[in-house]
Amino acid sequence: MRLRLQERERALKQARAELEGHRRELEQTAHQLAEAEQQLETKTTKLTRVRKQRQKDRTALAATRAQLDAAEGKLPNPELTVFYIVGQAKSGTTWLMRLLDAHPEIMCKGEGRIFGRGYKRPDVKRMDAPTYQPSSLYRALLDAEYLNFWIKRSVWTREGDPDEQLRRLTRATIHHFLAARAAPSNKRIVGDKTPLLSDEIVTEIATIDPSAKVIHIIRDGRDIAISAKHHIWNRSTDRGGIHDLDSEEEAIRDAYREGPADFRENGRSIFTPDWLAGTAVEWVEMTRRARDDGRRLLGDRYLELRYEDLQSDPERETAAACRFLGADPSPRVVEACVARASFERATKGASAATNGRPSSCARGWPASGGMCSPPTTARSSIRAPESS
């Protein structure tokens, strides 16, 4: 009996030991399961974050693709037609620029001061005048010392003509800036209003940008002289501008503005004899040289317009300029251009015929033969113009 009882006690201990082992195994399994659940939760959280990030990436990629698609149409057009409006100051270049810029296919701005090998104004550089250019683009590249050294010494350029390399670089720079500015507008024809800073401007254009077109607008030199004089008065250095007036010119300006009627009644002139003579000679020489160079060097890429013709029939002359540039010259489009860029609107009511002043002429304006003579339509005696 005792023996049986001992055997049962041993079996019970063994069973308890086995049960304890199973309990420990169960606890270990439960712990492992808890760890697995925690790992699963962590991985689930990570997967959720990854999925969210992938969705964000997809959204960003879609936005980038949309931006690229939108930008694709704004890339510079390699087939861009480039042109320049040339003419002496106060000859109608700004009016023509506005007429063409109003066209849906044309962008025309100015003055970019692109050409003019000899144009350099250190005095303007020192002025607080952010829109006045101290040099032309061509002059700036010619004066870039380290650029010139690089061209002369680089393995890519040293075997070529440095001057020709600079001309090509100037052309590439011009077309880069014009194309980049025109790209957002999708306009395919772009031009710059380029004043005749020297008598070599048209030659420079033909040499540097031989594929470009040139529109030369010519105005009666006597009316240019009147308009230019007021322009100089309004932008003299004593009024924050860039034009220097000597004491005699200041006295004339002040006397005229103090009493225009008395000034005219006394037969006084707004010009000094030397200034008027110099302006006349400059008009003849500049106009003749630009015409000769344009016809000789540019051929059918050169067009002349008369300011007086533009004044009398702006639709006809604007259409001629559009045809020359390869833009739509239809009456509907041209009439819209003229309406948007009307001279009266630009000058707040002044007529194109007088630029806001009587179309007086310069007494003593030198006579000159040939095509560059002042047209006979202008008056033959000088009177001080009305106040602008």
BELHU-V493035 format. One record per backbone hydrogen bond with DSSP energy under -0.5 kcal/mol. NH is the residue of the N-H (numbers start at 1). CO is the residue of the C=O. Records with the same first field share a line. If there is no record, write none. Layout:
NH: CO / CO
This chain:
5: 1
6: 2
7: 3
8: 4
9: 5
10: 6
11: 7
12: 8
13: 9
14: 10
15: 11
16: 12
17: 13
18: 14
19: 15
20: 16
21: 17
22: 18
23: 19
24: 20
25: 21
26: 22
27: 23
28: 24
29: 25
30: 26
31: 27
32: 28
33: 29
34: 30
35: 31
36: 32
37: 33
38: 34
39: 35
40: 36
41: 37
42: 38
43: 39
44: 40
45: 41
46: 42
47: 43
48: 44
49: 45
50: 46
51: 47
52: 48
53: 49
54: 50
55: 51
56: 52
57: 53
58: 54
59: 55
60: 56
61: 57
62: 58
63: 59
64: 60
65: 61
66: 62
67: 63
68: 64
69: 65
70: 66
71: 67
72: 68
73: 69
74: 71
75: 72
78: 76
80: 77
81: 188
82: 80
83: 190
84: 213
85: 192
86: 84 / 215
87: 194
91: 88
96: 92
97: 93
98: 94
99: 95
100: 96
101: 97
102: 98
103: 100
106: 103
107: 189
109: 191
111: 193
112: 193
119: 116
120: 118
121: 134
124: 121
125: 121
126: 122
127: 123 / 124
129: 127
132: 129
136: 119
137: 113
138: 114
140: 136
141: 137
142: 138
143: 139
144: 141
145: 143
148: 144
149: 145
150: 146
151: 147
152: 148
153: 149
154: 150
157: 154
158: 154
160: 157
162: 160
165: 161
166: 162
167: 163
168: 164
169: 165
170: 166
171: 167
172: 168
173: 169
174: 170
175: 171
176: 172
177: 173
178: 174
179: 175
180: 176
181: 177
182: 178
183: 179
184: 180
185: 182
186: 182 / 183
187: 182
188: 105
189: 105
190: 81
191: 107
192: 83
193: 109
194: 85 / 192
195: 193
196: 87
197: 195
201: 198
204: 200
205: 201
206: 202
207: 203
208: 204
209: 205
212: 209
213: 82
214: 301
215: 84
216: 214 / 303
217: 86 / 215
218: 216 / 305
223: 220
224: 220
225: 221
226: 222
227: 223
228: 224
229: 225
230: 226
231: 227
232: 228
233: 229
234: 230
235: 231
236: 233
237: 243
239: 236
240: 237
241: 236
242: 235
243: 235
244: 242
250: 246
251: 247
252: 248
253: 249
254: 250
255: 251
256: 252
257: 253
258: 254
259: 255
263: 259
264: 260
265: 261
266: 262
267: 264
268: 263
276: 272
277: 273
278: 274
279: 275
280: 276
281: 277
282: 278
283: 279
284: 280
285: 281
286: 282
287: 283
288: 284
289: 285
290: 286
291: 287
292: 288
293: 289
294: 290
295: 291
296: 292
297: 293
298: 293 / 294
299: 294
301: 298
302: 299
303: 214
305: 216
307: 218
310: 306
311: 307
312: 308
313: 309
317: 313
318: 314
319: 315
320: 316
321: 317
322: 318
323: 319
324: 320
325: 321
326: 322 / 323
327: 322
334: 330
335: 331
336: 332
337: 333
338: 334
339: 335
340: 336
341: 337
342: 339
346: 342
347: 343
348: 345
349: 344
350: 347
354: 351
355: 351
356: 351
357: 354
360: 358
361: 381
363: 361
365: 362
373: 370
378: 375
379: 359
